[in-house]
Amino acid sequence: MLTKVTRWFRAVPEAKASRAHSAVAFYFDGRAVWTPRDYGALAREGFQKNAIVHRAVRLVAEAAASLPLTLKHEGRDLAAHPLLSLLSRPNAREGGQRFLESVYGHLMVSGNAYVEAVGVDGSPSELYALRPDRMRVVPGTDGWPAAYEYNVGTETIRFAMGEAVPPILHLTLFHPADDHYGLSPMEAAATALDIHNAAGAWNKALLDNAARPSGALVVGGATLTDTQFDRLKGELEANYQGASHAGRPLLLEGGLDWKPLSLSPKDMDFVEAKTGAAREIALAFGVPPLLLGLPGDNTHANYAEANRAFYRQTVIPLVKRTMEAFAQWLSPGFSEALQLEPDLDAINALADERESLWRRVSAASFLTEDEKREAVGYGRAPAENAGKGKRSRAA
């Protein structure tokens, strides 16, 4: 193996490339790398069965997908462009918002999202979001993905990555211990998720058993025969269990006495444990607990602050890095260096911040009109208006 590695390094021409990342190819030896996580379990136990995870994923995905986008070329905003048309109608079955919701949803649930580009003559004309659990990475000799394999039943589709516009865009969330796959927020909150689900199961079991803690029937000075034991057990199951029998008095005979054994939910800090787990789940997804309806300071001011923090700390960074990846991926297909960015002026939650910024900039008499435009995020005025409305710095 050492001889093989030595020969390979000698054969590599001098070029700008990572010397460390190429070693990943030897670790995997050119074989496909499967995701080490069970996407089905994450989707089933988290998104499908847990209300906090379900709402957190939908809140992030829907907020991110609804952000209006601006397209720029060499610093100029483009009002119309084939890339904008492609994102607004990525394929015949989906609109732009539904498509992006799927992309962001996959990112939140699995930490990975895959988008397929379909086009003619190197120009992309359709985009599709693919399921992460069906995709695997095939590393190349340099350690980077050389291909992707998509498995549906017994059929395997291979996407080679050597084209000008690669057929697959692989989006990931940061994972410190994986070279190819991202880390789902649900994995970071796995313990809290189990606690929250277990608390829900506990509550359901209490309701199924008439919301009563378990206990023991004590026979005073006697021993029940097998027949008596089976009869007593059958009567308890038939007449005293279930929500429909809640509150029914227990009739005892023959010296029987009821002794509660279990601790009450209050003694077990049942509510506090469930609330704490829910807050940890919200923390992992970057969603303020207040937006998920969790107990807290439910005032209007706090809600507005939580909404601003949600957009500033979670939604906007996610959309920026995702749209940056989309622009870098698709720009070669349009032979232009394009930039995709979220339009922050269109976010209602940040309207107060923008208004405050405009007020301060407008009152700054020492700035020219062009400097004021740049301070609030707009470019300089067009050349034909360059001499209109300028102020002297000395004014």
Disulfide bonds with the S-S distance in Angstrom:
none
